[in-house]
Every structure is written in structure tokens, then in C-alpha cells.
Amino acid sequence: MSVVAQFAEAWLKWTVAASWQLALLVCLIAALAYLLRDSSPRLRYGLWLLVLLKALLPPTLAAFWGIGTWGVAPVVDAGWATGRTESSFVAGADRASPASGSDSSVDVVAETGAAAAGFTAHGPLLAVWAAGCGLLWGVVGWRYRRLGLMARSMRRIDEGPARVELERLAGSFSVRTLPELYATEQATSPMLVGVIRPMIVLPESILARLGPDELRMILAHELVHWRRYDTWVGWLQVFVQGVFWFHPLVWLANARIRHERECACDETVLREARCDRDGYGETIIRVLTAARGQSLVTGNMAGIFERGSLLQTRLEEIMSFDPTKRRFGWLARAALVAVALVLLPMAAPSAEAERAEQAQAANGTDAAPNGADDEASSRPKTNWPTIVSTTPEIGATDVDPSLPEIRVTFDRDMDVTGYSWTGGEPLFPPREPDKNPVWIDKRTCVLPVQLKRASYYRVGINSTSHQNFRSTAGVPAPTTAIYFATAGASRTMANRVRVPKIVELSPENGATDVSTVSTFWQSLSLPGSTWSTFLPWLKKCEPW
């Protein structure tokens, strides 16, 4: 598989995991925000910021106290349990076991086609996602460029009542880096722009209409935005929205973040600037009227009037503001931290995930033919069930046709409520209608069969669609098969169960002093006379 295909596959797995976790988190945060609708808007704002934090964290994050352990994992296990049945006999072939012959060749071709289909599915999806990211970020960049061009014609305010009031508010709010103050006729509403060199932009129309007290409230609002690093959060929103442009709940979360940010800023202004709540609410309405319901403020900026903000809800909270209530104290901060610790580790710590991560590092999952206990204990431990013995043995060529059952034994306790003996005729052995597979203990399952003499059989253990051979932890056993031939089978039929083995290597495996040229030519099948003629000359050419 090429590097691009590997990246596309890894990207798709990450996207799917991150998307469903974000969807679940947004729903939970929305429920919490509704229950805490009478609390401080700064608490609700902090809750919605957890969505941005979750988008930056790996979806594999898990902790024993997190919702992934006690909330997500049981649901996943329950889903697995409902999909299990008493028997899962699949008509058709599943993945090939390491047998030779035409069946193995067909299965190898099928697996190659599936891999190619997976690449063709991942590649276009990755291309569409990248195009969406580029388009959204391009629109934001164009708007920011447009604002930069507008800044060339702005009037810088270095003196006057507005500048004096801004410096006075900066001292009362303990703001060290004071944003520059600009005025322009092209702006429709006040806004704060920039993270390195911030500037507060005021429309000329508002400067002409508002009185000193109203101007002080607007400047206080924008200065609080700067003190709270809201433009930084705005750029983070742009980045997350670009990555998850296809996710409607991420758009919803960003809208709620903008709204709660304005509500939190309003509360801070009313509490610290000691503004009259009626006058503050009227000022917001006057700004909205002057802007005619429009605003240039986007996700990477902050303003007194933003797109997506619920104005009526804001005004209701402003009018009901009480400085003695809804404080964002240590109890609210502790609750926010507790919610983050519980909701952010959302990955289910299932062995299925660990199996996917460690599949390449495993030494193999094929069944052991003999299955001795000491041999099983010496094997590298895996996170998924491994077959330790089968009856008959895998690859057996002289099985007694009177054998009444096929057995498989695993290396750990299994979920005895289901099984998946898979396969189809004529390779799958027939059974009596009134006899079903049974578990004789927690590790050994028995399949009743009726074998015939001089026949070849192949019985699958799990398949890509039926995986009811699972451990008690809910982890399915790897797809494999028990294949054998009964007594009297022809040599051709017996060869189907024999696995090719290497009997000789030249040079020997592990050799450390191998000639680079003569060894290569010695491996060629040349006639003796030809070899004796060319070998001395080739040895002279070894320094090549």
C-alpha cells in the first residue's frame, strides 16, 4: 500500500472516531448548558469551549474515570451482544487459511480487490475533505484580506474623548497592552481585530450618534474581549471549523460559543465597569440599529454584535443581571474542571481498539496444531482470543471419517452465548438437523458433523461479517479456518492442506560472510558445462 493510501486510511479512521465523539460531546454539553441556563454565562462559555479542546485532542484519549470507560464501552458491548446469534452458518467463503490450491488463490485475489476498493474509497474522501478545508479557510482569508485593505483608509484616533476613555478603562481592567483605536465609515458595528497588534474599530456613524456613557460601554465591551483573549479563541474556532466543515454539530457548537462569549462579556462589563443594565441594553440596541442588522465581524474577530448571537437572549440576561448572583467562583471552576475530566476521555478502552493498534506488532494469530498448554503459555500474549488447539488438527490428511465433531479451544474464557462456524458447501461438512454447536466449557466449542471418506473440508472460525467467537471482554477472535482431509483422500486432495515449507536456503539464513556476486550467479540454474566455463571469469569480476 502506498504512503498516500496509508495516510488516507489513517485519516478516515481518525475522522470517524473524532466525529462521533464530537457529536456525543456537543449533545452532552447542550444538555448541561440548558440545565445551567440560570448560572453564570462564563460557566456555559467554558463548557462550550470543551468542544474546541476535544477537537484538538486525539480520539484515542481514555481514562478509567472518563465517560468512555463507564458510558461508551458498555453501550458498544451491548451493541455487540445484540448482534450475536445462537448460530452463524454463513453460505459462502470467508478469508483464506494458509492452504494451497485454487481456493486459496481465489481468496487472495478477493483480498487484493478489497484493499484496492478501500483505497479508492479513502482517496476521494480525503480529496473532498481537503477541498472543503481549503475553501472555508480561503473564504476567511479573503475576508481578513478585505479588512486589511479597509484598514488603509481608517482614521487612527490618538487623542480625544474616545482615546482618553479607552486608556482609563484599560487601567481599571488591568490591561497592559492597549489596542489601537480606529474609526471608519466602512465598518457597520464595533469590533476587535488582531491577536498580535490588536485594534478596536468603531464606525464613524456610531461615534457621531452615541453619548459619552454609551461610548464608554462600547469601549469597555471591546476591551473585555481583548482581556479575555477572544480573538485567539476566534482563530481556534476557524481552524476547528475548517477541519470539521462537514460536521453540523461543530457549526452549532461554534455558534453557541459566539453567543455565550458575548453573554460572558456583557456580564463582565456590567460587573466590573459598573454600567447601568438598562443603559447598557439600550446601547446594544442602538448599535444594532445603526448597523442595520449587519456586521463585518467573523469567527476570528470579536464585536458587540456578532453573527449567530441570539440578541433576545442576550438582552434578557442583561436585564436580569444581579451583581450578587451568578458569580463564576471556585465552585463553578471546580465543576468545569470535573466536567472536562469526565467528558474529554471519550474513547472506549476496549481490547478491539488495542487489537487494531497492535495487529502489525503481533507475531501471528494462526492456530496452533497441537495446542499443548506449555506451548500456549510460551506464546506472546495478545489482546484477542487465540486458538490453542483444534480437533482434528489443522492440516491433518488422514482424519477418521467417523469423527463425530470438530472442536476448537481458545486461550481464554469466551462468551458462550454465541459462535460463528462459517463456510459453505461442499467444503463445510454436513450435520444432523437436530444437533447444534455447543460450548462444553468456557474455552472449547464443539461442532457436530457427519464426515465422508476421501474428502476435503474447511470450516471457518469467524468471518468478516460474523464474529460471534468473542472473549468475555467482547473481543472477536481473528478470522481463520480449520482445514483437513479424511482418510482415503487422493494425493492431490491431501496436497490442498499441506502448507509449503522452506527446506533449503542459499545462502543460509543468518549468514554473515556472503559473497555479493558469485552467490548470485550460483543461484542461477545453469548447465554444468556452462557454469564451469563462466564461474572463473565471474569470480574475477567480484570487485564490481
C-alpha positions as CSV (number, residue, x, y, z in Angstrom):
1,M,0.0,0.0,0.0
2,S,1.3,3.4,-0.9
3,V,2.1,6.2,1.5
4,V,-0.9,8.2,0.3
5,A,-3.2,5.2,0.7
6,Q,-1.9,4.6,4.2
7,F,-2.4,8.2,5.1
8,A,-5.9,8.3,3.7
9,E,-6.9,5.2,5.7
10,A,-5.4,6.6,8.9
11,W,-7.2,9.9,8.2
12,L,-10.5,8.3,7.7
13,K,-10.2,6.3,10.9
14,W,-9.3,9.4,12.9
15,T,-12.1,11.4,11.3
16,V,-14.8,8.9,12.0
17,A,-13.7,8.5,15.6
18,A,-13.3,12.2,16.2
19,S,-16.7,13.0,14.5
20,W,-18.8,10.7,16.6
21,Q,-17.1,11.7,19.8
22,L,-17.6,15.4,19.0
23,A,-21.3,14.7,18.2
24,L,-21.8,13.0,21.5
25,L,-19.9,15.7,23.4
26,V,-22.0,18.5,21.7
27,C,-25.2,16.8,22.8
28,L,-24.0,16.4,26.4
29,I,-22.7,20.0,26.6
30,A,-26.0,21.3,25.2
31,A,-27.9,19.4,27.8
32,L,-25.7,20.7,30.6
33,A,-25.9,24.3,29.3
34,Y,-29.6,24.0,29.3
35,L,-29.7,22.8,32.9
36,L,-27.3,25.6,33.8
37,R,-29.1,28.3,31.9
38,D,-29.6,30.3,35.1
39,S,-25.9,30.1,36.1
40,S,-23.1,32.4,35.1
41,P,-22.6,32.7,31.3
42,R,-18.9,32.3,31.9
43,L,-19.6,28.8,33.1
44,R,-21.6,27.9,30.0
45,Y,-18.9,29.5,27.8
46,G,-16.3,27.3,29.4
47,L,-18.4,24.3,28.8
48,W,-18.8,25.0,25.1
49,L,-15.0,25.7,24.9
50,L,-14.6,22.0,25.8
51,V,-15.8,21.2,22.3
52,L,-12.8,23.0,20.8
53,L,-10.5,21.3,23.2
54,K,-11.9,17.9,22.3
55,A,-11.4,18.6,18.6
56,L,-7.6,19.1,19.3
57,L,-7.2,16.0,21.4
58,P,-6.6,12.6,20.0
59,P,-9.8,10.4,19.8
60,T,-7.9,7.6,21.5
61,L,-7.8,9.5,24.8
62,A,-9.2,7.3,27.5
63,A,-9.1,7.2,31.3
64,F,-10.7,5.0,33.9
65,W,-12.8,7.8,35.2
66,G,-13.9,9.1,31.8
67,I,-17.2,8.6,30.1
68,G,-15.5,6.3,27.6
69,T,-14.9,3.7,30.2
70,W,-18.2,3.7,32.1
71,G,-20.5,5.2,29.4
72,V,-19.4,4.4,25.9
73,A,-17.8,1.0,26.4
74,P,-20.9,-0.7,27.9
75,V,-23.0,0.7,25.0
76,V,-20.6,-0.8,22.5
77,D,-20.5,-4.1,24.3
78,A,-24.3,-4.1,24.4
79,G,-24.4,-3.5,20.7
80,W,-22.1,-6.4,20.1
81,A,-24.3,-8.6,22.3
82,T,-27.4,-7.9,20.4
83,G,-25.7,-8.8,17.1
84,R,-24.8,-12.3,18.4
85,T,-27.0,-15.3,17.5
86,E,-27.1,-18.9,18.6
87,S,-25.5,-20.0,15.3
88,S,-23.9,-18.2,12.4
89,F,-23.5,-20.5,9.5
90,V,-22.5,-18.4,6.5
91,A,-23.2,-19.6,3.0
92,G,-20.0,-18.7,1.1
93,A,-16.3,-18.5,1.7
94,D,-14.6,-16.2,4.2
95,R,-11.0,-15.3,4.4
96,A,-8.5,-17.9,3.3
97,S,-6.5,-20.0,5.7
98,P,-2.9,-20.7,4.8
99,A,-3.8,-23.6,2.5
100,S,-2.5,-24.2,-1.1
101,G,-4.7,-24.8,-4.0
102,S,-7.3,-23.0,-6.1
103,D,-9.4,-21.9,-3.1
104,S,-6.5,-20.0,-1.6
105,S,-5.8,-18.3,-4.8
106,V,-9.3,-17.1,-5.2
107,D,-9.4,-15.7,-1.7
108,V,-6.0,-13.9,-2.2
109,V,-7.4,-12.2,-5.3
110,A,-10.5,-11.2,-3.3
111,E,-8.5,-9.7,-0.5
112,T,-6.4,-7.7,-3.0
113,G,-9.5,-6.3,-4.6
114,A,-10.9,-5.3,-1.3
115,A,-7.7,-3.5,-0.5
116,A,-7.9,-1.7,-3.8
117,A,-11.5,-0.8,-3.2
118,G,-10.6,0.6,0.3
119,F,-8.0,2.8,-1.3
120,T,-10.5,4.1,-3.9
121,A,-12.9,4.9,-1.2
122,H,-10.4,6.6,1.1
123,G,-8.7,8.7,-1.5
124,P,-11.7,10.6,-2.9
125,L,-13.0,11.2,0.6
126,L,-9.6,12.7,1.6
127,A,-9.6,14.9,-1.5
128,V,-13.1,16.2,-0.8
129,W,-12.2,16.9,2.8
130,A,-9.1,18.8,1.8
131,A,-11.0,20.8,-0.8
132,G,-13.6,21.8,1.9
133,C,-10.9,22.8,4.3
134,G,-9.2,24.9,1.7
135,L,-12.5,26.6,0.6
136,L,-13.5,27.6,4.1
137,W,-10.1,28.8,5.1
138,G,-9.9,30.6,1.8
139,V,-13.1,32.5,2.5
140,V,-11.9,33.5,5.9
141,G,-8.6,34.6,4.5
142,W,-10.3,36.7,1.8
143,R,-12.5,38.4,4.4
144,Y,-9.4,39.1,6.5
145,R,-7.6,40.5,3.5
146,R,-10.6,42.7,2.8
147,L,-10.4,44.0,6.3
148,G,-6.7,44.7,5.8
149,L,-7.4,46.8,2.7
150,M,-10.1,48.6,4.6
151,A,-7.6,49.4,7.4
152,R,-5.5,51.5,5.0
153,S,-8.3,54.1,4.8
154,M,-9.1,54.0,8.6
155,R,-8.7,57.1,10.7
156,R,-6.5,56.5,13.7
157,I,-7.7,58.0,17.0
158,D,-4.7,59.1,19.0
159,E,-6.4,61.8,21.1
160,G,-9.9,63.0,22.1
161,P,-12.6,61.7,24.4
162,A,-12.7,58.2,23.0
163,R,-8.9,57.7,23.4
164,V,-8.9,59.1,26.9
165,E,-11.8,56.8,27.9
166,L,-10.1,53.8,26.4
167,E,-6.9,54.5,28.4
168,R,-8.9,55.0,31.6
169,L,-10.8,51.7,31.1
170,A,-7.5,49.9,30.4
171,G,-6.2,51.0,33.8
172,S,-9.4,49.8,35.6
173,F,-9.4,46.5,33.7
174,S,-5.6,45.9,34.3
175,V,-5.0,45.7,30.5
176,R,-1.2,46.0,29.8
177,T,-1.2,46.0,26.0
178,L,-3.7,48.7,24.8
179,P,-5.3,48.1,21.4
180,E,-5.1,50.8,18.9
181,L,-8.3,52.8,18.2
182,Y,-9.5,53.4,14.7
183,A,-12.6,54.8,13.1
184,T,-14.0,54.2,9.6
185,E,-17.1,54.7,7.6
186,Q,-16.9,51.2,6.0
187,A,-17.5,49.4,9.3
188,T,-21.1,48.7,10.3
189,S,-20.5,47.8,14.0
190,P,-17.7,48.0,16.6
191,M,-15.2,45.1,16.5
192,L,-11.9,44.0,17.9
193,V,-9.4,42.7,15.3
194,G,-6.0,41.1,15.6
195,V,-4.0,39.0,18.1
196,I,-0.5,40.4,17.8
197,R,-1.3,44.0,17.0
198,P,-4.9,44.4,18.1
199,M,-7.1,47.3,17.1
200,I,-10.6,48.4,18.1
201,V,-12.6,49.6,15.0
202,L,-15.5,52.0,15.5
203,P,-17.9,53.1,12.8
204,E,-18.0,56.8,12.2
205,S,-21.8,56.8,12.4
206,I,-21.7,55.4,16.0
207,L,-19.1,58.0,17.1
208,A,-21.5,60.7,15.9
209,R,-24.6,59.2,17.5
210,L,-23.5,57.9,20.9
211,G,-23.0,59.9,24.0
212,P,-20.0,59.7,26.4
213,D,-21.6,57.0,28.6
214,E,-22.7,54.9,25.7
215,L,-19.2,55.2,24.1
216,R,-17.7,54.1,27.4
217,M,-19.9,50.9,27.4
218,I,-18.8,50.0,23.9
219,L,-15.1,50.5,24.6
220,A,-15.4,48.5,27.8
221,H,-17.1,45.7,25.9
222,E,-14.3,45.5,23.2
223,L,-11.6,45.9,25.9
224,V,-13.0,42.9,27.8
225,H,-12.9,40.9,24.6
226,W,-9.2,41.7,24.4
227,R,-8.5,40.9,28.0
228,R,-10.3,37.5,27.6
229,Y,-8.2,36.6,24.5
230,D,-11.4,36.2,22.5
231,T,-9.7,36.9,19.2
232,W,-7.4,33.9,19.9
233,V,-10.4,31.7,20.5
234,G,-11.9,33.0,17.3
235,W,-8.9,31.9,15.3
236,L,-9.1,28.5,17.0
237,Q,-12.8,28.3,16.0
238,V,-11.8,29.0,12.4
239,F,-9.3,26.2,12.5
240,V,-11.6,23.6,14.1
241,Q,-14.5,24.6,11.8
242,G,-12.2,24.1,8.8
243,V,-11.2,20.6,9.8
244,F,-14.7,19.6,10.6
245,W,-16.5,21.7,8.0
246,F,-18.8,18.7,7.2
247,H,-19.9,18.3,10.8
248,P,-23.2,20.2,11.5
249,L,-22.9,19.9,15.3
250,V,-19.5,21.6,15.2
251,W,-21.1,24.5,13.4
252,L,-23.8,24.5,16.1
253,A,-21.1,24.5,18.8
254,N,-19.3,27.4,17.3
255,A,-22.5,29.4,17.1
256,R,-23.1,28.7,20.8
257,I,-19.5,29.7,21.6
258,R,-20.0,33.0,19.9
259,H,-23.3,33.6,21.7
260,E,-22.0,32.6,25.2
261,R,-18.9,34.7,24.6
262,E,-21.0,37.8,24.1
263,C,-23.1,37.0,27.2
264,A,-20.0,36.4,29.3
265,C,-18.5,39.7,28.0
266,D,-21.8,41.5,28.8
267,E,-21.7,40.1,32.4
268,T,-18.1,41.2,32.9
269,V,-18.8,44.7,31.7
270,L,-21.8,45.1,33.9
271,R,-20.0,43.7,36.9
272,E,-16.6,45.4,36.6
273,A,-17.4,48.6,34.7
274,R,-20.4,49.2,36.9
275,C,-22.6,50.1,34.0
276,D,-26.4,50.6,34.3
277,R,-28.0,47.5,32.9
278,D,-30.9,49.4,31.3
279,G,-28.5,51.8,29.6
280,Y,-26.2,49.0,28.5
281,G,-29.1,47.1,26.9
282,E,-30.3,50.3,25.2
283,T,-26.8,50.9,23.9
284,I,-26.7,47.5,22.3
285,I,-30.0,48.1,20.6
286,R,-28.7,51.5,19.3
287,V,-25.6,49.9,17.9
288,L,-27.7,47.2,16.2
289,T,-30.0,49.9,14.8
290,A,-27.0,51.9,13.5
291,A,-25.5,48.7,11.9
292,R,-28.9,47.9,10.3
293,G,-28.6,44.3,11.5
294,Q,-25.4,43.7,9.7
295,S,-21.9,43.1,10.9
296,L,-18.4,42.5,9.4
297,V,-17.4,40.5,12.5
298,T,-16.4,36.9,11.6
299,G,-15.2,34.0,13.6
300,N,-11.7,35.3,14.0
301,M,-12.9,38.7,15.4
302,A,-14.9,39.9,18.3
303,G,-17.6,42.5,18.4
304,I,-20.5,43.8,20.3
305,F,-22.8,42.4,17.7
306,E,-21.8,39.1,16.0
307,R,-23.5,36.9,13.5
308,G,-25.1,34.0,15.2
309,S,-25.7,35.7,18.5
310,L,-29.2,35.4,20.0
311,L,-29.9,39.1,20.7
312,Q,-33.2,38.5,22.6
313,T,-31.5,36.0,25.0
314,R,-28.6,38.5,25.5
315,L,-31.0,41.3,26.3
316,E,-32.9,39.1,28.8
317,E,-29.7,38.2,30.6
318,I,-28.6,41.8,30.7
319,M,-32.0,43.0,32.1
320,S,-32.0,40.2,34.7
321,F,-28.4,40.8,35.8
322,D,-27.8,40.9,39.6
323,P,-24.3,41.6,40.8
324,T,-24.9,39.5,43.9
325,K,-25.8,36.3,41.9
326,R,-24.4,34.0,39.3
327,R,-20.7,34.5,40.2
328,F,-18.1,32.4,38.5
329,G,-16.4,31.4,41.7
330,W,-14.3,28.5,42.8
331,L,-17.3,26.1,42.9
332,A,-18.1,26.8,39.3
333,R,-14.5,26.5,38.2
334,A,-14.2,23.1,40.0
335,A,-17.4,21.9,38.3
336,L,-16.0,22.9,34.9
337,V,-12.8,21.0,35.6
338,A,-14.7,18.0,36.7
339,V,-16.9,18.0,33.6
340,A,-13.7,18.3,31.4
341,L,-12.1,15.3,33.2
342,V,-15.2,13.2,32.7
343,L,-16.3,14.1,29.2
344,L,-13.0,14.6,27.3
345,P,-11.6,11.0,27.7
346,M,-14.3,9.6,25.5
347,A,-12.5,6.6,23.9
348,A,-13.8,3.2,24.9
349,P,-10.8,1.3,26.3
350,S,-11.8,-1.8,24.5
351,A,-9.5,-4.5,23.5
352,E,-10.9,-4.2,20.0
353,A,-9.1,-0.8,19.7
354,E,-5.9,-2.2,21.2
355,R,-6.1,-5.1,18.7
356,A,-6.1,-2.7,15.8
357,E,-3.2,-0.8,17.2
358,Q,-1.1,-3.9,17.9
359,A,-2.1,-6.1,14.9
360,Q,1.1,-5.2,13.0
361,A,3.3,-5.9,16.0
362,A,1.8,-9.3,16.8
363,N,3.8,-12.3,15.8
364,G,0.8,-14.1,14.3
365,T,-2.6,-15.4,15.1
366,D,-2.8,-18.7,13.3
367,A,-4.0,-21.7,15.3
368,A,-1.5,-24.0,16.9
369,P,-1.9,-27.5,15.6
370,N,-1.2,-29.4,18.8
371,G,-2.2,-26.9,21.4
372,A,-0.2,-28.0,24.4
373,D,-0.6,-25.9,27.5
374,D,3.1,-25.2,27.8
375,E,3.2,-24.1,24.1
376,A,0.3,-21.7,24.6
377,S,1.9,-20.2,27.7
378,S,5.1,-19.5,25.8
379,R,3.4,-17.6,23.0
380,P,3.3,-13.8,23.0
381,K,0.1,-12.6,24.8
382,T,-2.4,-10.9,22.5
383,N,-5.4,-8.8,23.3
384,W,-7.7,-11.0,21.3
385,P,-8.6,-14.7,21.6
386,T,-6.1,-17.1,20.1
387,I,-6.7,-20.7,19.1
388,V,-4.5,-23.2,21.1
389,S,-5.9,-26.5,19.8
390,T,-8.3,-28.0,17.3
391,T,-9.7,-31.5,16.7
392,P,-8.9,-32.6,14.1
393,E,-5.6,-30.7,13.8
394,I,-5.2,-28.1,11.2
395,G,-3.7,-29.6,8.1
396,A,-4.3,-33.2,9.0
397,T,-4.5,-35.5,6.0
398,D,-5.7,-38.8,7.4
399,V,-8.7,-37.9,9.6
400,D,-11.1,-40.7,10.7
401,P,-14.4,-40.2,8.8
402,S,-16.3,-41.4,11.8
403,L,-15.2,-38.4,13.8
404,P,-18.5,-37.0,15.1
405,E,-17.4,-33.5,15.9
406,I,-15.0,-30.7,15.3
407,R,-13.5,-28.9,18.3
408,V,-11.8,-25.6,18.8
409,T,-10.1,-24.4,22.1
410,F,-9.1,-20.8,22.8
411,D,-6.5,-19.4,25.2
412,R,-9.0,-17.6,27.4
413,D,-12.6,-17.6,28.6
414,M,-15.1,-16.9,25.8
415,D,-18.6,-15.6,25.6
416,V,-20.5,-18.8,25.4
417,T,-23.8,-17.2,24.2
418,G,-22.7,-17.2,20.5
419,Y,-20.3,-18.7,17.9
420,S,-19.5,-18.3,14.3
421,W,-18.7,-21.6,12.5
422,T,-18.6,-20.3,8.9
423,G,-18.4,-21.8,5.5
424,G,-20.5,-23.2,2.7
425,E,-21.0,-26.5,0.9
426,P,-19.3,-28.6,-0.3
427,L,-16.3,-27.6,1.9
428,F,-18.4,-27.2,5.0
429,P,-19.2,-30.7,6.5
430,P,-22.9,-31.5,6.9
431,R,-24.5,-32.1,10.3
432,E,-27.7,-33.7,11.6
433,P,-30.6,-31.2,11.7
434,D,-31.3,-31.7,15.4
435,K,-27.7,-31.2,16.5
436,N,-26.3,-27.7,17.1
437,P,-22.9,-26.5,18.2
438,V,-22.4,-26.4,21.9
439,W,-19.8,-25.0,24.4
440,I,-18.6,-27.8,26.6
441,D,-16.7,-25.3,28.8
442,K,-15.8,-21.6,28.6
443,R,-13.0,-22.2,26.2
444,T,-14.0,-25.1,24.0
445,C,-16.8,-25.2,21.4
446,V,-17.9,-28.3,19.6
447,L,-19.5,-28.5,16.1
448,P,-21.3,-31.8,15.4
449,V,-20.5,-33.1,11.8
450,Q,-21.0,-36.0,9.5
451,L,-17.8,-36.6,7.6
452,K,-17.2,-38.7,4.5
453,R,-14.3,-40.7,3.4
454,A,-11.7,-39.3,1.0
455,S,-13.0,-35.7,1.3
456,Y,-11.5,-32.3,1.9
457,Y,-13.2,-29.9,4.4
458,R,-12.7,-26.4,5.5
459,V,-14.6,-24.8,8.5
460,G,-14.2,-21.1,9.2
461,I,-13.7,-19.5,12.6
462,N,-15.4,-16.1,12.4
463,S,-15.6,-14.2,9.2
464,T,-15.6,-10.5,8.1
465,S,-19.4,-10.3,8.8
466,H,-20.0,-12.9,11.5
467,Q,-17.7,-12.6,14.5
468,N,-19.5,-14.3,17.4
469,F,-16.5,-16.2,18.6
470,R,-15.7,-13.5,21.2
471,S,-13.9,-13.3,24.5
472,T,-15.8,-12.4,27.7
473,A,-14.5,-8.9,27.1
474,G,-16.3,-8.8,23.7
475,V,-13.2,-9.0,21.5
476,P,-13.6,-11.3,18.4
477,A,-11.1,-14.0,17.6
478,P,-9.2,-13.4,14.3
479,T,-10.7,-14.9,11.1
480,T,-9.1,-18.3,10.4
481,A,-10.2,-21.8,9.4
482,I,-9.8,-25.5,10.3
483,Y,-9.0,-27.4,7.1
484,F,-8.2,-31.2,6.8
485,A,-8.7,-34.3,4.6
486,T,-10.2,-37.6,5.7
487,A,-8.7,-41.0,5.3
488,G,-8.5,-42.3,1.7
489,A,-8.1,-38.8,0.2
490,S,-6.1,-38.7,-3.0
491,R,-2.6,-37.2,-3.1
492,T,-3.9,-34.2,-5.0
493,M,-6.6,-33.6,-2.4
494,A,-4.2,-34.1,0.5
495,N,-1.9,-31.5,-1.0
496,R,-4.6,-28.9,-0.5
497,V,-4.0,-28.9,3.2
498,R,-0.2,-29.0,3.2
499,V,1.5,-25.7,3.8
500,P,4.7,-25.2,1.7
501,K,7.8,-25.2,3.9
502,I,11.3,-23.9,3.1
503,V,13.7,-26.8,3.2
504,E,16.9,-25.1,2.0
505,L,18.2,-21.6,1.6
506,S,21.3,-20.4,-0.3
507,P,22.9,-18.5,1.3
508,E,21.9,-19.9,4.7
509,N,19.5,-17.8,6.8
510,G,21.7,-15.6,9.1
511,A,24.9,-16.0,7.2
512,T,27.3,-13.1,7.8
513,D,30.1,-13.6,5.2
514,V,28.3,-14.0,1.8
515,S,30.0,-13.1,-1.5
516,T,27.9,-10.5,-3.3
517,V,28.5,-11.6,-6.9
518,S,29.4,-15.3,-7.0
519,T,26.5,-16.2,-4.7
520,F,24.0,-14.5,-7.0
521,W,25.3,-16.4,-10.1
522,Q,25.5,-19.7,-8.2
523,S,21.7,-19.4,-7.6
524,L,21.1,-19.5,-11.3
525,S,20.1,-22.8,-12.9
526,L,22.9,-23.1,-15.5
527,P,24.1,-26.3,-17.1
528,G,27.3,-27.8,-15.5
529,S,29.5,-27.1,-18.6
530,T,28.2,-23.5,-18.9
531,W,28.8,-22.9,-15.2
532,S,32.3,-24.3,-15.2
533,T,33.1,-22.0,-18.1
534,F,31.8,-18.7,-16.7
535,L,32.5,-19.2,-13.0
536,P,36.2,-18.4,-13.0
537,W,35.6,-15.3,-15.1
538,L,32.8,-14.1,-12.8
539,K,35.0,-14.5,-9.7
540,K,37.5,-12.2,-11.3
541,C,34.7,-9.7,-11.7
542,E,33.7,-9.7,-8.0
543,P,35.2,-6.3,-7.2
544,W,32.3,-4.8,-9.2
